[in-house]
């Protein structure tokens, strides 16, 4: 592809660096041709934009070219950066984070994870980047073949009051739970007076823009950060063997790059393919990283994922009652 002036310096992934790099040499971020970025992103799954000029408004205008909607991460220790809350800080703690895709523990996992460095850390605090396709390919052939036949199960308790908070309905009876299970992305089940929601996903899944299998789920974060073996599980409710986790950790550790931030750096990661994490942060106050998590606006017209309700709205009634885009429009 013939690069424009703002994309005249392109370095493709090489060696331990898993992302392509676009060096703007001081050009405005808005000067980049969106189509060129999309093609590089689809091919490589991860881009570093370096030495481009922008402010918060410019960053949001740029990312808005590629995403049809953004989703907020409701986890703690994040600050709201934009008025609408879709631009946030990263987690403001000091601790290291294991590799994970953003929001992989819920069905509405976003497609693109954006990280923009407003102020780099004084020391350490690098962001870790790892290709899930390369991780799957690096597994022992027998392990990979076995995992290709399995799914992961995410099962959590849903407080009774959540149905009122989310959907404006009282704690549901069994008939309502059954109806919700048909239309929402979760299966709801009652056990010992408690309600649990669950969903499954392939252990090795197909990312958005390649047919090669990838590893990328909540497993490493759960084992290494939360120290739990109960979430996620295999689809039949059995534990995922420590030996499998250890092999995945060993392979992914060997493929992980630690990105040392410079002011203005932007990482654009395919969240369906790449995992990210971070090294310990010595001084959290010196590390200012903006994040956005969005759904790609450039999926193919025949991609069935375009119809997923969370790509069009954050209204939980639309998501849990399974309203289609047409019915949502008619309702308004």
Wavefront OBJ file of the C-alpha trace (Angstrom):
o trace
v 0.000 0.000 0.000
v 1.412 3.443 -0.826
v 1.859 5.262 2.494
v 0.770 8.862 2.889
v 3.037 11.443 4.474
v 1.818 10.710 8.006
v 2.615 7.014 7.519
v 5.931 7.270 5.705
v 7.819 5.516 8.507
v 6.433 2.007 9.002
v 8.324 -0.734 10.812
v 6.782 -4.179 10.618
v 6.889 -6.654 13.521
v 10.309 -8.221 13.837
v 12.002 -10.478 16.359
v 10.691 -9.912 19.878
v 8.529 -6.935 18.814
v 5.032 -8.270 17.985
v 3.490 -4.990 16.781
v 3.942 -2.798 13.724
v 5.198 0.734 14.421
v 4.023 3.914 12.694
v 6.331 6.864 13.343
v 4.722 10.212 12.651
v 7.822 12.400 13.007
v 5.666 15.068 14.639
v 2.725 14.914 12.202
v -0.791 15.415 13.503
v -2.573 12.218 14.517
v -5.552 13.248 12.413
v -3.432 13.201 9.253
v -3.269 9.406 9.201
v -5.449 7.688 6.613
v -7.864 5.464 8.491
v -7.882 2.864 5.716
v -4.132 2.376 5.991
v -4.383 1.841 9.747
v -7.180 -0.700 9.265
v -5.166 -2.753 6.791
v -2.113 -2.849 9.057
v -4.292 -3.662 12.053
v -6.065 -6.530 10.304
v -2.751 -7.986 9.146
v -0.688 -7.666 12.329
v -3.243 -7.254 15.122
v -1.196 -4.686 17.034
v 0.111 -1.221 16.182
v 2.286 1.301 17.966
v 1.744 4.908 16.868
v 4.738 6.991 17.939
v 5.663 10.663 17.639
v 2.260 11.964 16.553
v 0.830 15.221 17.875
v -2.585 15.110 19.606
v -4.537 16.085 22.700
v -7.398 14.261 24.428
v -9.960 15.520 21.919
v -7.691 14.507 19.053
v -7.146 11.050 20.528
v -10.887 10.504 20.886
v -11.579 11.769 17.380
v -8.951 9.396 16.028
v -10.208 6.294 17.837
v -13.778 7.197 16.911
v -12.942 6.535 13.257
v -12.439 2.854 14.001
v -15.039 2.012 16.650
v -18.820 1.997 16.396
v -19.152 2.151 20.182
v -16.985 2.195 23.312
v -17.537 0.302 26.533
v -16.488 1.282 30.058
v -14.466 -0.976 32.311
v -16.246 -0.861 35.665
v -13.378 -2.370 37.655
v -11.979 -0.292 40.514
v -8.918 1.925 40.692
v -9.657 3.687 37.397
v -10.308 7.376 36.909
v -12.725 8.875 34.403
v -10.838 10.962 31.834
v -13.611 11.997 29.423
v -16.998 13.400 30.369
v -18.827 10.315 29.081
v -16.532 7.931 30.942
v -15.453 5.944 27.886
v -11.911 7.311 28.134
v -10.463 6.130 31.419
v -7.162 5.760 33.162
v -5.558 2.370 33.519
v -5.686 0.688 36.907
v -3.848 3.130 39.163
v -2.227 0.610 41.502
v 1.383 -0.490 41.700
v 0.972 -4.212 41.180
v 1.945 -6.189 38.120
v -0.855 -7.644 35.990
v -0.681 -11.012 34.210
v -1.557 -11.302 30.553
v -5.244 -11.028 29.708
v -7.563 -9.671 27.015
v -9.735 -6.802 28.220
v -13.106 -7.875 29.655
v -12.689 -11.470 28.528
v -14.717 -12.693 31.506
v -17.950 -11.278 30.018
v -19.662 -12.032 26.675
v -19.327 -8.421 25.419
v -15.552 -8.426 25.192
v -14.459 -5.411 23.090
v -12.576 -5.764 19.806
v -9.967 -3.021 20.175
v -7.972 -1.979 23.231
v -6.411 1.482 22.996
v -3.670 2.773 25.316
v -2.315 6.330 24.991
v 0.600 7.603 27.063
v -0.011 11.117 28.392
v 2.944 10.783 30.782
v 5.385 7.851 30.920
v 6.378 6.273 34.237
v 9.667 7.348 35.736
v 10.733 3.712 35.904
v 9.273 0.296 35.168
v 5.503 0.101 34.579
v 5.974 -1.267 31.066
v 2.884 -2.615 29.308
v 3.187 -6.272 28.312
v 1.980 -7.365 24.879
v 1.600 -10.950 23.659
v 0.133 -12.452 20.476
v -2.453 -15.112 21.301
v -2.069 -16.668 17.839
v 1.638 -17.185 18.443
v 0.847 -18.556 21.911
v -1.532 -21.175 20.524
v 0.969 -22.111 17.827
v 3.719 -22.497 20.440
v 1.852 -25.068 22.515
v 2.751 -28.732 22.318
v 0.846 -30.263 19.394
v -1.048 -32.663 21.652
v -2.000 -29.860 24.054
v -3.181 -27.667 21.192
v -5.237 -30.482 19.652
v -6.850 -31.234 23.019
v -7.681 -27.615 23.804
v -9.180 -27.171 20.328
v -11.942 -29.539 21.460
v -12.660 -27.766 24.766
v -14.398 -24.599 25.927
v -14.044 -22.458 29.030
v -16.943 -21.866 31.403
v -17.432 -18.532 33.190
v -19.952 -18.960 36.022
v -20.705 -16.325 38.657
v -23.448 -15.619 41.166
v -25.887 -12.856 40.267
v -27.238 -10.954 43.309
v -31.034 -10.892 43.338
v -31.055 -7.101 43.425
v -29.050 -6.965 40.214
v -32.103 -7.848 38.157
v -33.814 -4.702 39.423
v -30.693 -2.595 38.951
v -29.991 -3.903 35.446
v -33.417 -4.637 34.027
v -35.987 -2.937 36.255
v -37.622 -6.249 37.159
v -38.090 -7.954 40.532
v -36.027 -11.028 41.430
v -37.042 -13.430 38.666
v -39.037 -16.622 39.002
v -38.011 -19.767 37.130
v -40.071 -18.882 34.054
v -38.374 -15.482 33.778
v -34.944 -17.078 34.253
v -35.706 -19.509 31.451
v -36.790 -16.661 29.152
v -33.666 -14.670 29.987
v -31.527 -17.707 29.229
v -33.005 -17.914 25.731
v -32.526 -14.279 24.800
v -29.467 -13.083 26.718
v -25.814 -14.110 26.296
v -25.973 -15.887 29.689
v -27.496 -19.112 30.917
v -29.255 -18.429 34.246
v -29.680 -21.230 36.784
v -31.020 -21.360 40.331
v -29.144 -23.407 42.909
v -29.787 -23.505 46.668
v -31.750 -20.264 46.558
v -29.031 -18.434 44.597
v -28.962 -17.476 40.926
v -25.896 -18.079 38.785
v -25.157 -16.762 35.313
v -22.753 -18.488 32.955
v -21.488 -18.537 29.411
v -18.938 -20.573 27.511
v -16.332 -19.658 24.920
v -13.891 -21.778 22.888
v -10.629 -22.417 24.717
v -8.770 -21.654 21.482
v -10.892 -19.189 19.542
v -10.844 -17.565 16.105
v -9.905 -13.879 16.272
v -11.637 -11.226 14.198
v -9.245 -11.053 11.277
v -7.446 -14.399 11.005
v -8.527 -18.019 10.818
v -5.576 -19.151 12.933
v -6.563 -20.256 16.455
v -5.598 -18.032 19.359
v -5.321 -18.360 23.102
v -6.730 -15.396 24.965
v -9.028 -15.690 27.963
v -9.173 -14.987 31.694
v -7.237 -18.085 32.759
v -3.776 -16.605 33.356
v -5.168 -13.593 35.204
v -7.319 -15.821 37.416
v -4.484 -18.185 38.300
v -1.643 -15.671 38.639
v -3.477 -12.619 40.021
v -6.638 -13.834 41.742
v -5.128 -17.167 42.821
v -8.315 -19.042 41.962
v -8.726 -22.378 40.195
v -12.545 -22.191 40.175
v -12.989 -19.503 37.493
v -12.867 -20.183 34.642
v -13.406 -23.928 34.354
v -13.745 -26.346 31.476
v -17.212 -26.351 29.903
v -18.233 -29.439 31.898
v -17.364 -27.758 35.202
v -14.078 -29.612 35.679
v -10.860 -27.892 36.734
v -8.353 -26.849 34.099
v -5.212 -28.790 34.973
v -2.279 -26.883 36.430
v -0.038 -28.516 33.819
v -2.060 -26.866 31.044
v -1.885 -23.475 32.744
v 1.836 -23.863 33.302
v 2.460 -24.697 29.648
v 0.409 -21.730 28.446
v 2.240 -19.437 30.886
v 5.645 -20.714 29.778
v 4.879 -20.249 26.077
v 3.258 -16.827 26.471
v 6.024 -15.567 28.767
v 8.545 -16.403 26.067
v 6.566 -14.413 23.491
v 5.790 -11.353 25.629
v 7.249 -7.937 24.804
v 7.517 -5.227 27.481
v 6.672 -1.882 25.885
v 8.545 1.013 27.488
v 6.331 4.071 27.167
v 7.272 7.414 25.621
v 5.058 10.491 25.804
v 2.415 10.319 23.068
v 2.752 6.605 22.316
v -0.517 4.914 21.335
v -0.966 1.143 21.319
v -3.856 -0.245 19.271
v -4.397 -3.924 20.105
v -6.766 -6.453 18.566
v -8.386 -7.576 21.810
v -9.642 -10.739 20.113
v -6.049 -11.750 19.341
v -3.595 -9.978 21.665
v -3.257 -10.109 25.422
v -1.774 -7.355 27.565
v -0.527 -6.907 31.113
v 2.019 -4.770 32.916
v 5.169 -4.851 34.997
v 5.122 -3.431 38.544
v 4.803 0.368 38.731
v 7.272 2.167 41.001
v 5.430 5.503 41.054
v 1.800 5.320 39.931
v 1.457 9.117 40.013
v 4.078 9.438 37.272
v 2.304 6.998 34.943
v -0.632 8.537 33.055
v -2.122 6.197 30.454
v -5.504 6.777 28.809
v -7.552 3.790 27.699
v -10.501 3.154 25.430
v -12.138 -0.164 24.630
v -14.343 -0.344 21.571
v -16.069 -2.433 18.952
v -14.617 -2.379 15.457
v -16.646 -0.415 12.914
v -14.964 -2.197 10.003
v -16.193 -5.781 10.344
v -17.199 -7.402 7.080
v -20.833 -6.908 6.091
v -21.484 -10.664 6.362
v -19.869 -11.049 9.782
v -22.656 -12.273 12.128
v -20.970 -10.554 15.071
v -22.209 -7.232 13.679
v -25.640 -8.100 15.106
v -24.481 -8.543 18.701
v -26.581 -6.086 20.717
v -23.702 -4.680 22.788
v -22.155 -3.332 19.593
v -25.156 -1.004 19.287
v -26.196 -0.114 22.831
v -25.234 -0.338 26.487
v -28.910 -0.711 27.483
v -28.995 -3.967 29.500
v -32.624 -4.534 28.526
v -31.601 -4.792 24.888
v -28.730 -7.122 25.752
v -30.559 -9.381 28.216
v -33.917 -9.492 26.435
v -32.271 -10.004 23.043
v -33.765 -7.085 21.128
v -32.504 -6.867 17.555
v -31.264 -3.590 15.990
v -34.557 -3.322 14.084
v -36.696 -3.851 17.180
v -34.577 -1.387 19.150
v -35.151 1.238 16.483
v -38.882 0.532 16.438
v -39.013 0.823 20.235
v -37.678 4.351 19.988
l 1 2 3 4 5 6 7 8 9 10 11 12 13 14 15 16 17 18 19 20 21 22 23 24 25 26 27 28 29 30 31 32 33 34 35 36 37 38 39 40 41 42 43 44 45 46 47 48 49 50 51 52 53 54 55 56 57 58 59 60 61 62 63 64 65 66 67 68 69 70 71 72 73 74 75 76 77 78 79 80 81 82 83 84 85 86 87 88 89 90 91 92 93 94 95 96 97 98 99 100 101 102 103 104 105 106 107 108 109 110 111 112 113 114 115 116 117 118 119 120 121 122 123 124 125 126 127 128 129 130 131 132 133 134 135 136 137 138 139 140 141 142 143 144 145 146 147 148 149 150 151 152 153 154 155 156 157 158 159 160 161 162 163 164 165 166 167 168 169 170 171 172 173 174 175 176 177 178 179 180 181 182 183 184 185 186 187 188 189 190 191 192 193 194 195 196 197 198 199 200 201 202 203 204 205 206 207 208 209 210 211 212 213 214 215 216 217 218 219 220 221 222 223 224 225 226 227 228 229 230 231 232 233 234 235 236 237 238 239 240 241 242 243 244 245 246 247 248 249 250 251 252 253 254 255 256 257 258 259 260 261 262 263 264 265 266 267 268 269 270 271 272 273 274 275 276 277 278 279 280 281 282 283 284 285 286 287 288 289 290 291 292 293 294 295 296 297 298 299 300 301 302 303 304 305 306 307 308 309 310 311 312 313 314 315 316 317 318 319 320 321 322 323 324 325 326 327 328 329 330 331 332
